[in-house]
Amino acid sequence: MPELRKDPVLGRWIIISKERGKRPTDFPIEKPEVLGGFCPLCPGNEKTTPPEVLAYPTDDHHRTGTGDWQVRVVPNKYPALVIEGGLDKEGEGLYDKMNGIGAHEVIIESPNHDEPFSQLPPDKMMLVFRAYRQRINDLTRDERFQYVMIFKNHGKAAGASLEHSHSQLIALPILPRMIVSELSGALSYYKYKERCVFCDIIRQEIQQDIRVVCQNEHFITITPFAPRTPFEMWVLPRKHSSSFSYADDSMLYSLSEIFSETLKRLDRCIPNVPFNFVLHTEPLRSGRMEHYHYHFEIVPKLTSIAGFEWGSGFYINPIPPEEAAIYLRESFDK
């Protein structure tokens, strides 16, 4: 029988359609098409992108020439929002509008064109996370911005337009609706129980041990109780922290270790699976929040959003997260 499950943070209902039960091999995944040709993100082609805002050189001291970098951050050539100008908020009757002010940047995760993010060794992946942290901290100084969203599209079906592995950052002058809903749900729970809902989720998941995918000293990966898609995973710090920007380098290295393992497990379950991941963190300049807990959400692109989902706001998931966790845990044993 199908099961309705309620997300404990957002209050969002998910349908777990057990009678449609599938195995990892039941999802048709298109083999990635290698297009080749010119790549603006490769070393030697730096002049084809806007001037970099951040680069980590290969010797950890200074750039010695073109191509001498490990991670590079550049403004998006075709930005969703532009950084120049004022917000100029105004009303038009009952409608509100403002200028599309923001920052849109591309984080080039490796100089190697053929090296996917999931295959980066932890010390190289940590540099990517360090770049995220540094750009968030830098953009916090701009009073126009309220939130910095960091996300990755992996695979054509997940929205990736370039083959060279990269992630993106968009600084926003308003809070995203998803974050507002999470903050509101987490605050309601905190007012009622005087505890962080995410901390309680972590404690229960460790105790039950049926949706834990992997963990280390500082982080844990779980399949959430009410996942939107098959094999959705959350990566959370085990100790309470409301902002990713508070993490020091040792924590970022620990995050890199578990993130690397998590993505490798997903790829072994469903090779070449397209996915998105998004960092959920506190708003800029909000101060430490006792009720909120930063985390990454990894969402494989395995199901489509159709009329029922758009009309109801419900998601239909054909694999219970407990089964997904088993597949993911056993993937390293194959």
N, C-alpha and C positions, 0 to 999 in steps of 0.2 A: 504494500500500500504506500502511496506517496506520503511524504511527511512535510509539514510546514515548520520551518525553524525561524526563530526571531533573533536577529543580531542584537547582542546585549548592549551595544554602544549606540547604534543608530536607530534601533527599533524597526529596522527594515526586515521584511519577511522574505524568506527564500523557500522555494519548492525543491525538495530533494526527491526527484522522480526515480525511485528505486526500480520500478518495473522496466525502466529504460536502461537499467544497469549496463555499464560498459567497462571494458578493460582498456588499458593504455593503447593497445594495438588497434582498437576499434576506431580511433580518431584518424581520419585521412589527413596526412600532412604533406603538402606539396614540397618536393625537393627544391631547395633554394636554387634559384637561377643565378649563375655567376655572369654578370654583364661585362665586367672588365672595363677597359677604356680609362679615360682620364679621371683621376680622383683628386678633388680640391683639398682633401684632408690629409693626403700623404705628405711625408717630408719632401722638401724641395719645391712644393707648390704653395708655400705660405703666402706668396703675393696675390694669390687668387682668392683669398679670404679677407674679410675685414681685419684690421690690425688686432693682434691678440691682446687680451686683457690680463692674461695669466699664462705662464709657461713654467714647467719644471724641467730644467736642463738635465742632461745625462750625467753630469758630474756633480750635481747638487749645489753648484756654486754660481755659475753664470753661463749664459749662452755664448758659445764660441763661433757659431755660424748657422746658416740655414740647415734645418733638419736636426739640429742638436737639441732635442727635447724628448721627454718621456710622456708628458701629458700637456695638452695645450687647450686653452679656452679662448674662443673668439665670438664676437657678436654674430648672431644669425644673419646671413645675407638677405634673407626675406623674412624679417621679424613680424610676429603677430602683433607686437606693441613696440612703440618707438620711445627712446629715452629722452629725446629733446622736447622741451615745452612744459607748459603747466596743465593741470588737470581741468581747469575751467568748468567746474560742475555747474549744471543748470537744469532747470525743469522745463518741460514742454507740456503744459497741462498736468495730467496725472503721471506723465512719463518723466523719467530721470535719465540724464546722459552726461558724459564727460569725455574729454579727449582720451585717445587710446595710448596713454603713457605707461611705460614699463620698460623692462629690460628682457631681451631674449638672446640667450647665449648657447653655444654649442661646446660641449666638453669632449674633446677628442681623446679617447681613452688610451690609445697606444699609437706609436708611429708605424706599427706593423699593420698593413692593410688587411691581412688575412687572419688576424688574431682576435677572436670574439671575446667579449667581456668575461664570459664564463670560464675561459681558459687562461685568464691572466693569473699568474702566481700571486699569492696574498700580498707580497711586498709591492707589486706593481698595482694591484687593485686598490691598495691603501692610498696610493697617490691620487687616484680618482676621487676617493672619498675625502681626502684632504682638500682637493680642489673644490669639491662641493662646499665644504665647511668654510674655506677661505672666501669664496664668492658670496655665500650667505652673509658672512660677517661684514664684508665690504659693502654690500648692498643695504645692509641694515642702517648705514649712515645716511641714506637718502630718505628723508622724511616723507616723500611722496609715496613710498612703498609700504604696504602692510604685510605682504606675504611673499615668500620665495618658494616656488614649486619646482622640484627637481624630478625628472622622469626620464625613462628610457623606453624607446620603441625598438624591439628586436624582431626582425623579420618583416617582410613586405605586408603580410596580413595584419601585423600589429602597428603599421603606420611608418615603418622605417623607409626613408626615401634614398638613403645612401648606404652602400655596402660596408664602408669603413666604420668600425664600431665607434659609436658616440652616444652620449646622452645629452639632455637639454635642460636648461634652466629658464624659467620665466618669472620675473619679479612683477608683482601685481599691486595696483593701487587700492584694491578691495580684497576682502577675504573670500576665497572660493566657497561656494555653498556647501561642498562636502566637508570642508574643515569646520565651518560654522556648525553644521549638524553634529559632527564628532565632538566638538568642544561643548556644545549644549548637552548632548547625551552623557558625556563624561562628567560634566558638572552636576547634572541631576543625580547621577549615581553617587557622586562624592557627597552631596548634601544629605542624601538619605543614609548612606553607610559610613561616611567619613573615611573612605578608602578609594584608591584609584581603581577604576574598573579594569584597566589593562593589567595592573598588578594582580588583581584577583583572577583574571583570565590565566595569567602565567602560572600562578599557584595551583589553580585547578587542573590545568593541562599537565603540569608536572606530576601531580598526584594521580590523575586518571591514566596518564601515559597511553592514550589511544589516538591522539592527534599530534603528538610530538614527532617531528621529522628528524631533527638533529639539534644538538645544543653543545655549547662549550661553557667556559667559566663565566662569560659575560653576556652571551646572547643565546636566544632560543628561536628556532623556526617551527611554526605550527601550521597545520591546516585549520583555518578558523571553523567554528561550530556552524556558522551559516554562510558558506562560501557562495559567491556569485557564479563562479565558473569551476569546472573540474580542475583539481590540482592547484587552486589558489593557495598561496602561502603568505604568512606574515612573519617578518623577522623583527624581533623586539629585544631591547636591552633587558636583562633580567633584573637589574637594579633600576629603580624609578628615575626617569629623566624626561623632562618635557621637551627638550630641544636637542636636535642633532648637533648643533653648533657647540654644545658643551663638551662633546667627546674629545679627549686628548688623543695623541697619536697611538698610544698603547691600546686604547679602546677601538680606534679605527682599524688597527691591525687585527684585533680579535673579530671585529665585524667582517673584515675581508676574508678571514678564514672560514667563518660560517656561511657567508654569502657565496663564496666559491664552492663550498661543499653543497649548498642548497641548489645552486643552478646546475651543478654537475649531476646531482640526483635527478632533477627534472629532465635533463637532456638524456640521461640513460633510460628513463621511463619512456619518454616520447622524443626520440631524436629529431633535432631541427625544429622543435616546437616554437612558434612565434609567441612572444610574450611582451607585456608591459610591466615595468615596475615604477612605483611612485613613492617618494618620501613624504610621509605625513609628520609634520613638526609644528611647534608652537608658532603663533604669529610673531612678526618682528617687534622687538621692544616690549613684549608683553610681560617680561619677567618670568621667573620660574613658576610653573603651575603644578600644584600638588594633585590636581585632578586629571591631568593630561600626560600622555606617555608617547614619545615619538616612536615611529616604527616605519618599516618599509612594507608595502603590499606588492606582491608579485602575482600577476594575473595572466595566465596563459590564454592565448586566443584559440579556444577550442569549440566554442558554441557561438551562435549568431543571435543578435538582438532583433527580434521581430515584433509584430504588432502587439501581441499580448504583453511583452516586456515593456514596450514603450507606453502602452495604454494603462498598465497596472502598476508599474514600478517594481514588479516582482521579477526575480530571475529564476529560471528553471535549470537545475543542475542534475545531470544523470548519474553522478558518482558521489556517494556519501563521503564526507571528508575523512572518516575513519578508514575507509577502504583506500582512499587516495594516499593517506599517510602510510599504510602498509606497503603499497607499491613503492613509494618513495624511500622508505626505510630499507626495503629489500633490494633496491636498485644497485646498491654497492656490493651486494652479495653475489650478483650474477657474474 
